[in-house]
Amino acid sequence: MALIKSISGIRGTIGGAAGEGLTPIDIVKYAAAFGTWVLEKTQNNTIIIGRDARISGEMVSKLVEGTLRGLGIHVIDLGLSTTPTVEMAVPAKKAGGGIILTASHNPKQWNALKLLNDKGEFISDADGQQVLALGDSESFDFAPVTKLGSYTTDDTFLQQHINAILALPLVDKAAIKAKNFRVVVDAVNSTGGFAVPMLLEQLGVEIIEKLFCEPTGDFAHNPEPLPENLREIAKTMQKGSFDLGIVVDPDVDRLALVNEDGTMFGEEYTLVAVADYVLQQNGGGNTVSNLSSTRALRDVTEKHGGHYAAAAVGEVNVVTKMKETNAIIGGEGNGGIIYPELHYGRDSLVGIALFLSHLAKSNLTMTRLRASYPGYFISKNKIELTPEINTDAVLTQMEQRYAKQPVNTIDGVKIEFDKEWVHLRKSNTEPIIRIYAESDSNATADHLANKIIADIKEIISVKS
């Protein structure tokens, strides 16, 4: 059992002892903390909630609803929804904040309270610390019986979300419809199962094969959209009857694509392809991704005459950097598309609409489109340290060891070697250093990662 408290919310496994899993006591405590923070911060007593389809969702939702109403807060419940839909609803409804009940790509035994400010964006580090402190101190003041909050539902907002996507100038519904795309959708039995087909139908896609699209929350496979978890859709695509496959995670903020032959387009390249289209249509512009994302985005951005900037890992950090640099597109290499013209949040639905517009106008197959981008490979590794080892000191020594190379220390240590790089980050929850390396081949990326791992082991052995 696990309970992880971070700036973006409270995540844990359902069941167990209070403080160890995400129990009803923990749900109530931190929902009360967030509601109290919203009231103090904004003097706005409306909060939007929505959830993915996981099995514990209804139970968690009722606890959150009751707790917020107990504080005198008016709750607008979108019910089964998507993370980006809730994000857009918060400012549209002029609410003081939002809570999305989803553990994103985590397995079905997990759930979480993901916290949004009044702009519909994930709360900042400073705000998150305030919420956690309120929860730990249990400094709540509940409303008297005559001033309890109200509760209303709104199942119309997904359509409003889709309407906003269809109205975007770069979404070319006519071009998409003319292509008669044949699409397979894997929504891992969550809310993407109705949200993605709903969008596709309104974009003019008529042939949609649905895999795991019943929102039962009983995930048919590991919900993280990685190649090893997508065997079923790959088999379907290999039959040769479809143009592309679309995979989303349970809360629909990560988008993975599958080529017409069943090979993976690559999660890292979802953002690269969409950014290429947006930059092309806008005549250039700035982009942002996190330090662990592929260099291909930088290459594509510079090809269009724009400027690329890297942010620390985490959606809130990417959004902050995008605002600083006036980026027109950004996101994360895990398939997260952030398109500010719609809103500042990872959104698979707008990613699908922009990608299909790009694919339609390119007159290429998925495999040929993917081959048009720089070919990079990321090797993902980790090294486990004993608890007594000072991981910060190890990272500092690595920075010093490679001082002659370009080094970025805004989030761990990222070392660049021409068009190759290595990113070292410590885990916030266990004594682990994560080591990501990118090169133009898997073998070279693995070799680079292993060289860095050997350096770390040498530093540790000298210290001991």
Protein Blocks (a to p, Z undefined) as FASTA:
>chain_A
ZZdddfkbccddeedjehkaccfklmmmmmmmmmmmmmmmnopabdcddddfbfklmmmm
mmmmmmmmmnopacddebjadfklmmmmmmmnopabdcdddehjacfkbccdddddfkop
acdfklmmmmmmmmmnopacdddfklcccddddfklmmmmmmmmmmpmklcfklmmmnop
acdddehhpaklmmmmmmmmmnopabdcdehkacnhpafbdfbfcfklmmmmmmmmmnop
afbdcdddfkopaccdddfkopafbjklmmmmmmmmmmmmnopadddddfkbcfklmmmm
mmnopacddddedjklmmmmmmmnopabdcdfeopacdfklogcddfklmmmmmmmmmmm
nopafklmmmmpccdddddddddddfklcfklmmmmmmmmmmmpccdfkgojaddehjac
cdddddfkbccdddddddfbfklmmmmmmmmmmmmmmmmmmmZZ
